[in-house]
Amino acid sequence: MPQLDCSVDSCVYNKRECCCRGEICVDGREAKSSEDTCCRSFEEKRGDSFLSATEHPTQTINVECKATDCIYNKDCICDARHIGIAGSNACHCEQTECASFCCH
């Protein structure tokens, strides 16, 4: 499992730059650069959004990867040791990206 650093503070699952979701999906089937990818698991944090007290942030996470041209994509699973998800002030998943994407 990759170590994840998430700078998407506007995501409901982000807690201290870690993710409370358990697993995420990176999309970008035809991506040639990181800007062509996104975290499909993003959900915008709203004023009344809150996480369950039982959900804890983790630095390692399962990452389903649909960016088929990424060198870290091994059978639709991210094989990188470390990834970053970026997109400060994102309101939609399309405003996020896998900053670690590396095209073949």
C-alpha positions in Angstrom: 0.0 0.0 0.0 1.3 3.5 -0.9 2.0 6.1 1.8 -0.5 8.9 1.0 -0.1 12.6 1.5 -3.3 14.5 0.7 -3.3 18.3 0.4 -7.0 18.5 -0.5 -8.2 20.2 2.6 -11.7 20.6 1.2 -12.3 16.8 1.2 -14.4 15.4 3.9 -12.0 12.4 4.3 -8.9 14.6 4.8 -7.7 14.8 8.3 -4.2 16.1 8.9 -3.2 15.4 5.3 -4.1 11.7 5.7 -7.2 9.9 4.5 -10.0 8.5 6.6 -11.7 6.7 3.8 -9.8 3.4 3.8 -9.2 3.3 0.1 -9.4 5.7 -2.8 -9.8 5.5 -6.6 -7.6 7.5 -8.9 -9.1 8.1 -12.3 -7.5 9.1 -15.6 -7.9 6.4 -18.2 -6.3 8.5 -20.9 -4.0 10.6 -18.7 -0.7 11.7 -20.0 0.1 14.1 -17.1 -0.9 14.4 -13.5 -3.4 17.2 -14.4 -5.3 14.5 -16.4 -6.0 12.5 -13.3 -8.3 13.0 -10.3 -9.3 11.4 -7.0 -12.7 9.9 -7.8 -13.2 9.3 -4.1 -13.2 13.1 -3.3 -16.3 14.4 -1.5 -16.5 18.1 -0.7 -16.5 19.1 3.0 -19.5 21.2 3.8 -20.4 23.1 6.9 -22.5 20.2 8.3 -20.1 17.4 7.2 -18.4 15.4 9.8 -16.6 12.1 10.1 -17.6 9.3 12.4 -15.5 9.3 15.6 -14.5 5.7 14.7 -12.9 6.8 11.4 -9.1 7.4 11.8 -6.7 8.9 9.3 -4.0 6.6 8.0 -0.9 7.3 6.0 -1.0 4.0 4.0 -4.0 3.3 1.9 -5.3 1.0 -0.9 -5.4 2.9 -4.2 -7.4 1.6 -7.1 -5.8 3.2 -10.2 -7.5 3.7 -13.5 -4.7 5.7 -15.0 -3.5 2.9 -17.3 -0.5 4.8 -18.6 1.0 5.4 -15.2 4.2 3.5 -14.4 2.8 2.7 -10.9 -0.4 1.1 -12.2 -0.1 -2.7 -11.7 -3.4 -4.4 -12.6 -5.4 -1.4 -11.6 -3.7 -1.1 -8.2 -1.2 1.7 -7.4 2.2 0.1 -6.7 4.0 3.3 -5.7 5.6 3.5 -2.3 4.4 7.1 -1.9 1.7 9.2 -3.6 0.4 12.7 -3.3 -3.1 13.8 -4.0 -3.3 17.6 -4.7 -6.1 20.1 -5.2 -6.3 22.7 -2.6 -9.7 24.4 -2.6 -11.3 21.7 -4.8 -15.1 21.6 -5.0 -15.3 18.7 -7.5 -13.2 15.6 -7.9 -12.0 16.9 -11.3 -10.2 19.7 -9.4 -8.0 17.1 -7.7 -5.0 15.2 -9.1 -2.6 12.4 -8.4 0.6 14.5 -8.1 2.7 11.3 -8.3 1.4 10.2 -11.8 4.3 9.3 -14.1 3.5 8.4 -17.7 5.2 5.4 -19.4 
